[in-house]
Amino acid sequence: MVRCLAFQFNFDYRVTMLLVLWALGWSMIALAALVHLPAPAVAAIGAVMIASHNLLDPVRPPSGSALAAVWSILHRPAVVLATSRHIVFAAYPLIPWIGVTALGYGLGQLYREREKRRTFLFRAGVGLTAAFVVLRWLDVYGDPVPWSAQVDQLRTVLSFLNTTKYPPSLLFLLMTLGPAALFLWAVDGRTPRLLRPALVFGRVPLFYFVAHLVVIHLVATLVCYVRYGDAHWMFESPRLDLYPITPPPGWGYSLSIVYLVWASVVATLYPVCRWYAALKQRRADWWLSYLSPTPSRVQSAPREEDDVKAFVSTVVLAITVSFVCADAQTASEAHVAAAKAAAGADFAGVFNRICSEAVPSPAAATSGSARGAAPPRPAGPPPRDSWHAEPVKVFDNLYFLGQTEYSVWAVTTSAGIILIDSIFDYSVDDEVAGGLKKMGLDPATIKYVIVSHGHSDHSGGAKYLQDRFNAHVLLGAADWDLLDRSNGTRPRRDLVATDGQKLTLGDTTITIYATPGHTLGTLSTVFPVTDHGTPHVAASWGGTAFNWMANQSAYITPDRPARFWFETYSRSARRFKEVTAKAGADVLISNHTIFDGSKTKLPALERRKPGEPHPYVIGTSGVQRYLTVVDECAQAGLARAQ
């Protein structure tokens, strides 16, 4: 009920996330059994669970098995259930959070003796913090993701601090509980005036938690209506890959705006929480206990009792906040799961490539090789048999002229040929010029070359096409600049493609869209094709891989951190998704054969018999799913970067 109403104002919801209330509830159920033991024993059980649960990290039950579903609930965030109608994702594994709850209960006895607890808090705070620094530095145990040296000292420090919260690793808990203990020691008995308002929230933590979700969603709805003139996105999530709303195009704000909204929500709820805390003191209705601890009619009490109450309230608030605070890994896991659901078997190639870049495994995160842009190659062309592919007529007016890994698409018109991309300088004569001749076409009729982006695996052959056939080359402005900074073979600066530009040649119009992300000048296209006279609409997504993840020095700057690239990519994917939906695009092609399935579709096309479905015609829903995959993978990377 809280999830549906507060997150969506809607009961029709097909994605279930096992989140804060789920973990709190089960932790309390477990504690109900543990309280029959002596408090030191409960604390010891909690400490053992916290310290040892990372030993279970290597356990990976078979995917899709019942044991895997149980394991995702207990230890590793993952999809518990995935069907065509519903997804259940466990975001808060129970084992470590039960351990934290048990430890907190057991140590609560310290608050009976002030001097003893002050000594304990100081020693525990220093010890836990020091243990974090030592274990993290050694990287021998305590977190599944090691830290690594980054492009500068600040990012290296952030990598050092970037521990895993889902499930909360030993190092994450050392890093948070250690400083928290020192903070409690520092304010024990003398809460600074600046922090006293926090006690109001501490007295009604669950009430605040539920109320703030409603307020935030209400604010989002109002902002959406003011910005777009409609707000239906805030009440729906019809597809399984969207959570918890359907973001409208261009949705999202800077970090400074997010902090402003956060502060405004807290300030707005302060008088509400203060009123509710006073209500609880005056009344003892049974229903009040469901929104906060058992109410008390005591108006004043000895200072020691006040200290205990304040501490308990603060601890409850801290636990609630620790559950609520958005952690990149859980959010990224959810987006990866959504991408995987959208990909299915059809788009496994693109999913496996870019989602692994967005959320790399520990091994991949520390190895790092530049991906996305063309990899460095030895001087001279590689052996022809390592890259040559035969040309294929794909539609009545569309031909594949690429290599085994890289694609060139030739669109034939009544007035000549338009090429999409030009592959490498060493292969363009063989694959493009030679391929057109094999197809009975004249390469001298090439009029335009639309280069999707300025990487040499797509732009390297453009100069040859300019020089040999006097073809015009179109590229985004930012990627003309990118080519100017490169050392490879590059065409003379020619035509600058603009967003929404319609390139018409004879009887065919190709619409070009600026879709920055892969590079700042990446171009995607939409154009008509026919299959034995039957019309279809093809879409070409111009750039796919997340280059900035491995080739950081070429992309990451203070003004353009990883967040910028992921966010830019995601916005482009969502916008192009709307474009292709409006155009009715039912064919998806890529400039890499692995991404659009050309490695299997081209051979299938040659075996196709009359009346059989065309392998490239995947339907409008298929094109939408493909763009959902790339968007969700980008969202996974963005969540991790945040």
Residue, then its C-alpha position, 0 to 999 in steps of 0.5 A: m500500500v505504501r509503495c503503490l500510493a506513495f511511490q505512484f498514487n496507483f495500485d496498478y503496479r507490476v514491479t515489486m521492489l523488496l525495499v526498506l519496509w520489507a527489510l525492517g519488518w523481517s529484521m524485527i521479526a528475527l529480533a522478536a526471536l533473539v530477544h529471549l537471549p541475553a543482550p550480550a549474546v544478541a550483540a555477538i550474533g549480530a557482530v558475527m553476521i556482520a563480520s562473516h557474511n562476505l564469506l558467502d559472496p562466492v556462493r552463486p546458485p544456478s540462475g533461475s533456480a528456487l535456491a537462487a531466488v531464496w539466496s537473493i532474498l537472504h544475501r545477494p540483490a537480484v530478481v526473485l521472480a521474472t515473468s511477462r507480467h511481473i518482476v519481483f526484485a530483492a533490493y535489501p538482502l536480509i542476513p546483514w540487516i538482521g545482523v545490524t538490528a541484532l547488534g544495535y539491540g544488544l548494545g542498547q544496554l550500554y545506555r544504562e551507564r553514561e560513563k561506560r557508554r562514552t568510553f565504549l563509543f569512543r573506543a568502538g568508533v576509533g577501532l571500527t574506523a581504523a579497521f575500515v582503513v586497514l582492511r580497505w587498503l589491503d583489499v583482502y576481505g570485506d567488500p566484493v568490489p576492490w578500490s583502484a587508482q583513478v585519473d586523479q586523487l579525488r576520484t581515487v579517494l572516492s573509489f576507496l570509499n565506494t563500498t557496497k551497501y547492497p548487501p551492506s558489506l563489512l567495510f560499508l558497515l565499518m565505514t558508517l558505524g565507526p564515524a557514527a559511534l564517534f559522533l554519538w560520543a561527541v554529542d552525548g549529553r550535549t546535543p548541539r542546538l543546530l542538531r536539536p530539530a533532528l530529535v523531532f524527526g527521531r521521535v516519529p521516524l516511520f511517520y516521517f518516512v511514509a509522509h516524505l514519500v507522499v510529499i516527494h511524489l506530489v511535488a514531482t507530479l506538480v513539477c511535471y504538470v507545470r513543465y509538460g502540461d500533463a502528469h500522467w507519467m507520474f501515475e503509471s508504469p505500464r512496462l516492467d522495465l520502468y520503476p517506479i514511474t514512466p519518466p517523461p522525455g528529458w526528465g531529471y535535474s541537476l544535483s543542486i536542484v535535488y538537494l534543494v528539493w530534499a531540504s524543502v521537503v525536510a523543512t515542510l515536514y518539520p512542523v507536521c512531525r512536530w505536531y504528530a509527536a505532540l499528538k502521540q504524547r497526548r493520546a494513546d490510540w492503538w493506531l498511532s503505534y503503527l506509525s511510530p513507537t508506543p506513545s507516552r503520556v509523560q510530559s517531562a522526565p529526568r534528564e537521563e531518561d530524556d537522554v535514553k529516549a533521544f538516543v533511541s529515537t536517533v538510532v531508529l531515525a539513523i537506521t531508517v535513513s540508512f535503509v532509505c538513502a539511495d545507493a548506486q549499486t541497488a538502483s543499478e542492479a534494478h536497471v540492469a534487471a530491467a535491461k535484461a528483461a527487455a533484451g531477452a534473447d533477441f538483444a543479448g549482444v548489446f545487453n552483454r556488452i554495455c551493461s557490463e560496461a555500466v556495472p563492471s565486474p570487479a575483474a573488469a573494473t580493475s583491468g580496463s581496456a578502451r572499448g567503444a572507439a576503435p582499438p589501436r591496431p598495428a601499423g598496416p592493415p590486418p589480414r583480409d581474412s580476419w575482417h572481410a564479409e560479403p555484401v548482402k541485399v537486405f531490403d529492396n533499397l538497403y544493402f549491407l557492405g560492412q566487415t565481420e564486426y563493423s557495418v556500412w549500410a547503403v541506401t539506394t535512391s532514384a538519384g544515387i546512393i547514401l551511405i551510413d558510415s564508412i568503416f576503416d580506411y584499409s577496408v573501404d575500397d574492398e567492402v564498400a566500392g567492391g561490395l557495391k559492384k558485386m551487388g550490381l551497383d555503381p560506387a560512382t553514384i555515392k552522393y552522401v556519407i552520413v558518419s554516425h560518429g567520429h571514431s575511425d571504425h566508422s569514419g576512417g573510410a570517408k576520406y577515400l569516398q570523398d577523394r574517389f567518388n566526390a561524395h559529401v560527408l555529413l558529421g555532427a559538429a562536435d565530432w568534426d572537432l573530434l576528428d580534428r583532434s585525432n591522428g587517424t585518416r579523416p575526411r576534409r571538413d564538409l557538411v555539418a549535420t543538424d538535429g532533425q535534418k532531412l537529407t533527401l536524395g531522389d525519392t528517399t528522405i533520411t531524417i537525421y537526429a542528434t543523439p549525443g552520448h557515445t560521443l557528443g556528436t553522435l547521429s542516428t537516422v530514420f528512413p524508409v525501406t521496402d521488402h518486395g514492395t512492402p514498406h517498413v521504417a528502419a532506425s539506426w542507433g548511431g553509437t552504442a558503447f560507453n567509451w568513458m568507462a574504460n577510456q576515461s582520460a579521453y572523456i572524463t573531465p571535471d565538467r563532464p564526469a561519468r554522470f554527465w555521459f550516462e545522463t546524456y546517453s540516456r536522454s538521447a536514447r529516450r528521445f530517439k525512442e519517442v522518435t522511432a515510436k512516432a515514425g513507426a520504425d519496425v527495423l533496427i540496424s546498427n554499425h556493429t554487427i554484434f549489436d543488431g544481430s547481423k551475425t545471425k540475421l545476414p545468414a538467415l536472410e540468405r536462407r530465407k524462403p518466399g513468405e517467411p518473415h524478414p529477420y530484420v523486421i522486429g516490429t515497433s515493439g522490438v525497436q522500442r525494446y532495443l532502445t529500452v535496453v541501451d537506456e536502462c544500461a545507461q541508467a544503471g551506469l548513472a545510478r552507479a556514478q551517482 
